[in-house]
Amino acid sequence: MPGSTFFLKGLPWMPARLSNINRTIARCFPLEFKLSSREGNSDDCSTSDNQVLDNKKRKICRDFEATEHFLTCTAAKCKESNNYDALNTVIADIFSSPESISNYFCINGDSVELVDIIYVRKIYTILSDHFHSSVEERLFIATNGLMEHLQGGIDDQLLMSIIIIVYENPQLQSPEYFENVLPRLCQLVRSLSLPAKAELVRFWAKFNESQMLQLVISLQQYLTCTVVNILACSDTDILTSIDISLSNILYNLDMLYLANCLGGITRQGNLAHSEIVTNQASTTANADARSDQVGVFMRTVGGLRRKQDIRHHELQRLLNIDPAICRRPIVTFSAFYNEALSDAIDPRYDYRRFTVNDICLLDFPCVIMPFNKTQYLSLDCRLRQNDEIGAAIILSLLNRDVPNPFLIIRVRRDHLIEDALWQLEHVSDDNPSALLKQLRIKFVGEEGVDDGGLSKEFFVLINQEIFNPEYAMFRYNEKAGTYWFTPDSYETDAQYKLVGILVGLAIYNGIILDVTFPMALYRKLYGQKLILEDLSDCFPEIWQSLVNLLNYEGDVENDFMYTFKISYTNVFGDAVTVDLVENGGEISVNKNNREEFIRLYTEFLLTNSVKNQFDAFKKGFNMVTEDSLLKYLFRPDEVDMLVCGSKEKCLDFHELERVTYYDGGLTKDSTLVKDLWEVVHSFDEESKRKFLKFTTGSDRVPVGGLSKIRFCVIKNGDDSTRLPTSHTCFNVLMLCNYSSKAKLKERLLYAINNGNAGFGLS
């Protein structure tokens, strides 16, 4: 339009440099492409003769739209003529030095917030849309040269801006960038001061899912490639240490993980009012409370020694966040898992380095696969148990009373809870450290040495009794499929402490329980705030009613007719009323106070009504887990997987088949074995879960998948009408050599649908 300008507006070139670029463009496009006059149309890519600029009046202009338009026209002309010299010249000029890249993409100021990230992405998009081999090469050369310029003497603000801009390069996932650009980029991020790192994390925390995922994928591909190359150059497929290149990548991923969590926490705080929180400790208080958990205690025979500065704890403090409280990260937590590195690192060596404060994978739990985390937890548990055994040996050498190196529990089958409660209560009161010993179960009046099978049987049996509805310690919600504390249970605190101890011991001894708790339980164990959403897998009907109340746009007071007095049915079937506030029955719920009503109702159901029960449970749970790696390594949702297995909807029995071993004359090529797997693979999901429960005692998948089950199939005689049997304590299935596949299927389905999984019983 008249009066508009298009003279490379927004490009901060000095006149001499501008003249050189113009000559390059004029040489490439002598007729079609010249700099516009002030009278030219900014929407037209064809331009008139060069305009003489008044250097005294000329200021560096930040008209990003004009710059974007110019670059688009340049790219289009290059593509049309198949001559990319002009575009390559522009790329070289933009990305060749810290000063130029800052001039193009940054607004004068002292904050990375002044990086125009939208403009950066637009420029990269234009280049991506017109990528030619020479353009890709020129961008790589320019970026590589930029990295070489960053050798020191650059202030943190400029360095952060460059880091942000280079990380947006869509070509960063290309292998050629792995050799120099990404290594140098990761090193630069790590070299930033602590306040600069925090500012960078806050900047990334504002990214959306696709933007964050692009950064994570770039680093994950680089990390995997680095691991593969290291292993290819070595004589083994196991890494015993983390070198500087790996640690730099991990440090960058860890910062992205913090940004991912911070962004999620920020969004949680800004969500709609449907996410009303209960009155619990603030996020800040929770972060401070967990600060000591981040510095994990490492055991030695002589006592406790604190490992300092784990997980870049000081950066978390500065950001004032606790990643464990993040419910909805920007991208899923699993995006940070790196299977290649998790499987390559030998946990024994890594754990040893962890105990002496050397750099190790354990410093970066966010990248460790859940199954590999369980290996660390198991190793930590065994070492703690070995400490107890070592202490017993030392006392024996000193001719003192020698404690048993194992935690031995003797129980009668018909008095299981009574016997276990009495012994565990005695141990927890007199010698709590004994709970750290390896568990050994002895069934009174029975032969047998517990090498894991009897312990598993004990947990299966006691689990059935504790969560039996007639026992009334927990209430089962059929719609949610979860157990929650009974508000006014007549059971003692000691019994709830026992349950906490047993859940901790199950984790500690690698045993999956056939029970499902709502996520609210694990969040409470981590000291997190509970919100209305936590009712959804605990009291789904009440949760839905409260959501409806919250979103109702009509006359709340007269249509709902709620007051601040609620009622529930106790274990005896009697109705109990509770005032959420003083004289609650006289206060109607309306639009103005409904949020307070919902908050108080939620707080009553999840906190106040079960305070004694939960506190006792938590005390018992912490007796076993408090000094372990549990809360350092695992998020609340991962602890749920440890307790009751994975909640995978589809079971991959091909994984189980792959790791199964055979005995009693069977091999993987036996007709009976082939028939078995054909039958099992043909099952629907419900039958597969029944089969899993019949053979292992649980229909849940352990952390890491079915391939982590040590499963065995044994031939149990010739053809017969007998049903298949199982030893769930050892994950053993015993089959007769049935004469046909049809007979095998009929007998197996009858067993899993009508029989109980047993310990050697039909």
N, C-alpha and C positions, 0 to 999 in steps of 0.2 A: 504494500500500500504506500501512497505518497508519504514521504517524510520518514519512512522506516529505513533502517540501516541493515546491511548485511556485509560487513567487512571483517570476517573472522571474529565477530563480536564474541567476547567471552574468552578468547584465547590470549593468554598473558605473554605474548611475544613482544620483545622490544623491536623497534622499527627495522634495524638492520637484519635481524633474524627473520622478521616478517617478510622482508623483501626476498630473502633467500628461499623461503617456503613458497612464496608466490611464483618465483621463477621456476621452481620445480613443478608446480601445478600447471603453470602456463606451458611448460615444455611437454607435459603429458597430455594436456588438453588445450592446444593452441587456440581453438575457435570457440569451443563449447563452455570453457570454465575459466572465468576471470573474476576477480574480486568485484563485488557490487559497488555501485555508487550509492550515495545516500538517498537517491531518488529511486533506487531499484526496488523490486518487489521481493520481500523476504521469503515468499512462498515459491519463488521461481529459482531453480538451481542455476540457470544461465545468468551470468553477471556481466557488468560493463567493465570499463578500464579501471585499473587500480586507482584508488582514491588516496590523495596525499593527506596524511594525518598531521594534525597540529601537535607536535610532540609536547609542547608546553601545556596544552590543555588535555592531552590524552591521559586517561587513567586506565588502570587495568580493570577491565569490565568483567563482571561475573554473570553474564547473560547465558546461562547454561542451555536454554532452549535454542538460542542461535548457534551455539557451539555444536549441540546435538544435530541440528539441521544441517550445518555445514559438513559434519562428519558423515552424515547419512548420504548427502549428495556426493561427497568425495568417494565413498564406498561404492555407490551406484555407478558413478562414471568409471571407476576402476574396473568394476565387474563388466560393464558394457564394452570397454575397450580391451579387456583382459590384460590390462597393464596396471599393476598394483604399486608402482613406485611412489605415487603421491600418498597413498594410504600408509605405506610403510614408513614414509618420511614423517608423517604425523604421529604414528605409533612410536617411532624412535624419539621424537621430540617430547612426547608426553611422558614416557616411561623410563627414560634413560638416566635420570638423576633424581635424588631426593627433592631438590628444589623445584624441578619441573613438575613432578607428580604432585607435589604439594600445591603448586600454583594452579594446577588444573582442577583439583578436586577438593581443596580445602578453602574454607572461609577464614579470614584472619581472626585469630582468637587463641585461647589457651585451653581448649577442650577438644577431645575427639568427637564430641557432639557436633562440632563444626565441620566434620567430614560430610560432604553431601553424598550419602551412601546411595540414594536413589539415582543421582546423576552418575555415580560410579557404575552402577549396574546397567544403566542405559547405554553408557559408552561400551561396556563389555558386550552387551547384547548386540549392538550395531556391528561390532567386530566379529562376533560369533556368527551373525547372519550372513556375513560376507567373507567367511574364512576361506582362504586360499592357502596353499602350502607355503607360499612366501610370506603371507601375513602371519600365519602361525609361527613360522620361524622367526620373523622379525619381532613378534611379541615376546617370544621366548628369549631371544638374544637381549632385548631391551630389559626384560625383567631380571635376567641373569646378571646383566651389567649393573642394574640397580642394586642387587644384593651385594655385589662387590664394592659398591660405593659406601655401603653401610659398615664401615670398619671401626667406627668409634667417633666420639666428639659430637654426636647428634643428640639433641635433647629428647627427653622421653615423649613429649607431645608430638613432635614430628615423627619420631620412630613409631609411635602408636598409630598415627595416621597412615603411614606407609604399610604397616602390618595389616591394618584393616583393608586397605585398598588392594594389596597383593593377594590377600586371602579370598577376595571376591573374584579373582581370575578363574573363569570357567575351565581353563586348560590346566588348572593346577593338579588335576587328577591324571594327567598324561605322564607316562613313565619318565620322559626327559626332565621333568621338573623334580624328580626324586633324587637326582644326582647332586644338585647344588642349591636350587632355589628353596625347596622345602627344608632341607637340613639347616640352611642359613636362617630361614624364616623362623623355624622352631627355636633355634639358638637365640635369636633376637628377642622373641617373646620371653624366654626364660631370663634374659639379661635385664629386663625391665625392673625398675624399682617396685617395691611392694605397692605403693599408692597407684602407680601406673598400671600394674596388673589388675588391681581392683577396678580401676576406671575402665579398662579394656573388658573385663568380665561384665560390668554393668552395661556397656555398650552392646555386647553380643546378646545380653539377656533380653534385649528389645527385638530380637529377630523373630520372625515367624517360623513355622515348622519347616518349610522347604528351604529357607535361607540357612537355618541352623543345620539341617540335615546335609546340605552341600558341604559345609565346613567339616562336619564329622566324617563324611564319606571320604573327603580328600585325605584327611589324616589317617583314617582307618586303612585305606588302600596303601598309603605310604608305609604305615606301620607293618602291615602284612608283608609287603614287598621286602622291607628291611629284614624282617624275621626270616623269610624264605632265603634271602641272599646270605645271611649269616650262617644258616644251617647248611646251605649248599657249599660254603667254603670251609666247613668243619668236617670232622670225621664222625660226628654223632648227630642224632636228631633231637638232642636235649641241650637246652641252654642252662648253664649253671650260674649265670650272672646277667645283669643288665648293664650294657655299655652306655657311653655318653650319648650316642646317637639315639638309642632306644629311650633313654631317660628324657631326652629333650622332647621327643614325640609324645611320650606319656604325660609330661608336664603340660604340654599344650592341650592334650585331650582332657586332662584333669581340669584345666581352666574352662574349657568348653562345657564340661560336665557341671561345674559350678554355675556357669552362665545359664545352662539349661535348667538347672534347679531354681536359680534365682528368678528367671523369667517365669517359671511355673508358679513359684510362691507369690510373686508379684501379681500374676493373673488371678491366683486364688484370692488375694486380698481385694481385687477389684471386681470379683464376680458379682452376679446379681444377688439380691438379698435372700435368695433361696438357700444360700450357704451360710446360714446363721451359725455362729460358733458358740460353744459353751464357755462359761467363765472358768478357764483354766490358765495355767502359766502362759505368759506371752511367748511369742517366737523368740524374742531376745533372751528371755529367761531360760527357755528350753535349750537354746544354743549354748548358753553359758553352762547350763547344767550338764550338757553332754560333752563339754570341753575336756573333762577328765577322762571320758570314755574314749576320746580320740587318741589320747596318750595312753596306749594300752600297757597294762602291767605284764611284764614277762617274768616267768618263774625261774628260779634257780633253787638248788637244794638248800642254799643258805638263806633264802628269803625272796623278797620281791625287788625287782629292779625296773625302773620306769623307762620306757622308750620315749625319747623326746621327738618333737617336731614331726609326728606322723601326719601324713596326708596334707602337708602344707597347711597345717592347722592355723598358722598365723594369718593366711589369706582369708580363711573362713571367718576368723574373728573380725578382721577389718571389714569384711562384707556383711557381718552380722547375720549369717545364715547358717542353718543346719540342713544339709541336703536331705536328711532322713525325713523331714517333715513335708517334703514336696510330694503332693498327690498327683498332679498333672504336669509333668515336665513339658517343655516345648516339643521335644521329640521323645519317643519312648526310651526308657532306660536301656533296653536291650540293644539300641543302636551303638552304645559305647562298648559292648562286649567285643573282645577280639579273641576268637577261637584259636587262631594260629599261635599267638603268643601265650595264651593260657595253657595250651597243650604242650608247647615247647619248653616252658620253664619247669625245671625239676623243683617241686615244692619243698623238698628237703633242704636243698642248697639255698633256695630263696628265703625260707623261714630262718635259716641260720644267719643269713645276712641281715634279715629283719631284726634279729635279737641284738645285733651289734651296731645298729644304726647305719649300715651300708645301704646304698641305693638298691632297691629291689622291687619286684612286681607288687608285693604286698603294700607298698606305699601308694598304690593306685588301684583300690578295690573296684572302681567303676568299670575297668576294662576286663576284669576277671569273670569268666563264665561261672554261672551258679554251681555247676558240678565241681569245678576246680576250687571254688570257695569251700565246698564241703571237704575237699582233700586237705586244705589248710586247717580247717576247723578240726578235722579228725587228727591231723598231725599234732596240733596244739593240745588236743585232749589227751592223746597218747603220751605226750611229753609231760603233761601235768600228772598223769597217772604214774608215769615212770619216776617222777619226783617223789611221789608218795612211797613207791616201792623202794627207791634209793634211800629214803629216810628210814624206812624199816630196816634195811640192811645195815645202815650205819649204827642204828640203835642196837642191833644184834651184836655187832662187833664190839660195842661198848658194854656188852653184857647187861643191857637194860631190858626192860619189858619190850618185847617186839610186837608192834601192832600188825594186824593182818594187812598185807598189801592190797587186798581186794575189799570192795564193799559187798559183803555177803548178806543177803536177805533170805531168811528161812520163812516160808509161808505154807500154810495148810490150804488146800484147794477150797475147802468149804468155809474158810475164814480169811479169805484173801485180803480184803481191805483192812480188816481188824489187825491182822498180823503185820501187814506192810506199814500201816499207820503207826503202830506202836514202835516198830524198829526204826523207821525213818525219822520219827519225832525224837526218839532217843539220840540218834546220830546227829541230827541237826542242832539239838540243844547242847550236847556234850562235846561233839567233835565235828563241826561243820565241814572242815577240810576233807573229812572222810568221804563226803559226797563226790569228791573229785576222783576217787579211786575207780578202777574198772569194776563194773557191776557183775556180780555172780549171784544167780538165783538157785536156791535149793528148795525143792518141793519136799516137804516132810513126809517120810515114809516111802520115798521113791528113790531108785537108783538113778544115776546119771550125773555127768559132769557138764557144767554149763560152759560151752565154748561159743555161745551166742544164741543157740537155738532155744534154750530154756528162758533166757532173758526176753527173747521175742515173744515166746508163749506167755510169759508173765504179763507183758504189756498188753497183749491181745485180750487176755482174760480180765485183767483189772480195768481195762478200758471199757469192756462190756458192762462191768458192774457199776463203775462210777457214773457212766452216762446212761444208765438204765433209768427210764422215767420214774420208776417206783422208788428210786433212791433219792430223787428230788433235789440233788445238788445243782443240777443244771436243767434249764428248760429248752426243749427242742422246738424250733419253729419249722414246720413242715414246708411252708412256702419258700423260706430262705434256705432251708437245709442246714441250719447252724444251731449251735448250742450257746446259751448265755446263762450267766449266773441267776439262780432263783433269788428274788429280792429278799424274801423273809424265810429263807431256809432254816430248818431247825438243826442243820448240821453245824458242827463247831468250826471255828477259825482254823484249828489244827488240821481238820480234814481238807479244807481248801488249800492250806499250805502244802499238804501232802500232794494234792493234784498239781500244784505249781512245781514241786520237786520232781514229780513223775514226768511232767512235760519237759522240764529241763534235762532230766536223765535220758529221756527218749531222744532228744536232740543230741545230747552228749555221746550217746551210744549208737547213733545212726539208725534209729528205729522209727518207722512211719506209724503214726497212730490213726486208727480208723475213726476219726472225729473231725468235724469242721467247726472252727471258731469264726465269728465275724472279724473283719479286719480291725474293728474298733478295739478288740483285745490287744492286738499287737501294737497298735498306735498308742494305746494307754501304757503299755510296757515301755515304749520309747519316750513317754512323756509328751506326746503330741496333743495338740488341741483337737477336740472332737467337734464335728459339725453335723448339721441336720442330715447330710448325706449318709453319715455313719449308721443311721437307723435303717437304711435300705436293705442291708443284709443281716439285720438283727430283728427288727420289728417292721417288716415291709408294709404291712397294712396301716400301721400308725404313720409311718413315713409318708405314704401316699396321701393319707388324710391331711397331714400337716402341709404337704406341698399344695394340695388343693386349697386349703385355707389361705396359704400365703399368696397364691396367684388369683384368688377370687376377686372379681371386680365389682360384685354387687354389694348388698347390705350385709356385711359380715355379722354384725351383732344379732340381727333378727333372723337371718337365714340359718346360721349355724347354732346360735343359742348356746355358745360355750361360755364357761366361766373359768376362773383360775383354780378351780377344784377339779381334780381328775380322780379316776378310780381304776382299779385293776383287781384281778382275782388272785388270791394267794394260793399256797400249796394245798390248803385244806378246802379249796373251792369257795371260800367266802369273799365277798366284795369288800375291798379296802379303799377308802377315800383319802386323798392327800391334798392339802392346801399348798399350792405352789408359792403363794405369798400369804401373808396374814389375812385372814378373813377372805380367802380366795373365792369362796362360793358366792360372795356378794359383789364380785368384780366381773363384769361382762367382758368378753373378748371382742374387740372392734378393730377397725382398720388401723387405728393409731397405736394399739398395744399388742397386736397379734404377733409381731416379731419377738417381743419379750416373752409372750406366752409360749411360743414355739421353742425359744431358747431354754426357758425354764423346764419345759416338758422333756426336751431332749436331754438336758442335764440331769433331770431326775432319773430317766430310764437308764442312761449309760454311766452315771457317776454316783449320784446321791443314794439311790435305792440299793446299790450293790457295793457300797464303799468298803464295808468290812470284809466281804467275800473276796473282792478284787485285791485289796491290800494284803490279805493273807496269801492269796495265790501268787501275787507278785513277790512277796517275801520268799516263798519257797522256790519260785523260778530263779530269782536272783542268787539264791544260795549256790546254785549249780553253775549259772552262766555269767555271773557278774564280772569275774576276772578273766573271762575267755575272750576270744576274738569275735564272738557272735555279733555284738552291736557295732563293732568296727567294720566288719566285713559285709554284713547283711542288712538290707533294708527291711522294713516290716513285712512287705509282701513276699520277700524271699524267706523270712523266718516262717511264714505260713506254709511255704513249700517244704521247708525242713520238717515241720511238725506233721503235716498230713499229705505231703506229696503234691505233685503237679496237678493242676486242674485242666489238663489238656482234654479237649472235647473228642478228639480222634486219637485212637490208640494205634500206634504203628507196631504191629506184631511181627513185622519183618525184622525189626531191630532185635526183638526178643529171640526170634529164630536164629539170627546170626550169632548170638552169644551163647546159645544153649549148648550144654554138653550132655553126654548120654552114658548110661551104665546098664549093667545087667545084660550085656550082649547086644545092645542097640548101638547103631551108628547113624549118622545123618542120612545115610543112603538106605537104611532099613525101610521096608514097606510100611511098617507101623508108624515110623516117624514121618514119612512123606504123607501118609493118610492123615496123621494128626494135624500137621500144619495146613493141609488143604482144608480140613474141617474148620480149624480155628480161624483161618483167613476168611472163610465164608460167613462167619458169625456177624450179626449186627453189633452195634456199639454196646448195647445193653448186655448181650451175651458175652462179649469180650471182657467186659468189666466183671461179670460174674465168674468167668474163667480165671481172671487175674486174682480175684478175691479168694476163690477156691484153692488156688495153688500157692498164693503168697500171703494170704491173710488180710490183704487190703486191695481195694479196687483203684487205688491211687498210683500214679506213676512217680517213681522216685526222681529227685533232682538229677537232671542229665538224661532222662528218658529210660525206656525199657531196657536199653542196652546195658544199663548199670546194674540190672538184676542178675545175680548168679543163679541161673535157672537150670534145673536138671530133670531129665525124663528117664525113668527106669522101667525096664520090663518086669512085670510082677506075675510071672507065670504064663502058661499057655492060654489058648482060647477059653473063654469062660463067660458066664453071664454076670460075673461080679462087676460091681461099679468101680470106676477109677477111684483111687485114694490119693491123699496128699499129705506131705509133711510141710505145713506152712512155715514151721520154724526154720526150715532149710530150703524153702522154695523148690520142693521136689514133687513131681507128679509121677505116680506109679500106675502103669497101664498093663492090663492083660494083653496078650498078643491076639487081639480080636481078629476074627476070620475075614471081616470085610470092613470097608470104610463106612458103610451105612450102619453097621452094628456099633462101630466105634463112636460115630456121631450120636446115635441114640443113647448109648450108655453115658457118654460124656455130658450131653445136655441134661439128662435126668439127674446126674450127680451135681452139676453146678446149679440147677434150678431147685432141687429138693434137698440135697444133702448139705451139711455144714462143713466148711473147711475145717480140717482137723489136723491133729498132730499124729498122723499115722492111722486115722480112723476113717471108715467109709462115711 
